């Protein structure tokens, strides 16, 4: 029942995508996580423990940070809006049934992503080292995403026509997506010792693998755009040859050829 309530909440919040298609997976995503974190605090208010409070608060912080950042970027950046118009369809010609399917799929995915924490709360698991480690990883993910966005904004403000290769971008080319993967890895860790059924394992694993897949897809889309914008720059060519695209120390420097990735 609790899982269905989370899906319903995600459906309500992500319905903003009917106004603008991309909102299903941008603003609808960020603010759905806010709503789901708040909902779990309310649903389990009589059985909350310090670790589950922290987890839900981190969901709220994560969602507001992401949703707020995306909203401000869209409002303030005309160049970003123009870029997205070229890369992502506006959905105006999409049939209602297709939008409906995407809406349902997104809401279910968002509920599955947070489900490890839901199951921890549902089974009233006591605070342990697994929960603490998971919370730390979640926090580090938010920190990495935030720092990456700040560094890129400063870099673009200083030189808008150059790619960013400073700070965290020296480690990987998509540190913000790495932060996203790290955050949801922490969420999965939080519940890994509480799953009580095959369905719970399936929900947690599917939610986690889907967001990792989406992040690699986002990295591919960014790589294609950067290759188009900076492909003739020798410095950029040297940068992409020595800097992994998403995972540190893993010599994966390009995902452009992997057309199955969609993000």
ABEGO torsion letter per residue (X at the ends): XAAAAAAAAAAAAAAAAAABAAAAABAAAAAAAAAAAAAAAAAAAAABBAAAAAAAAAAAAAAAAAAAAAAAAAAABAAAAAAAAAABBAGAABBAAAAAAAAAAAAAAAAAAAAAAAAAAAAGBBBBAAAAAAAAAAAAAAAAAAAAAAAAAAAAAABAABBBABEAAAABABAAAAAAAAAAAAAAAAAAAABABAAAAAAAAAAAAAAAAAAAAAAAAAAAAAAAAAAABAAAAAAAAABBAABBGBBBABAAABAABBX
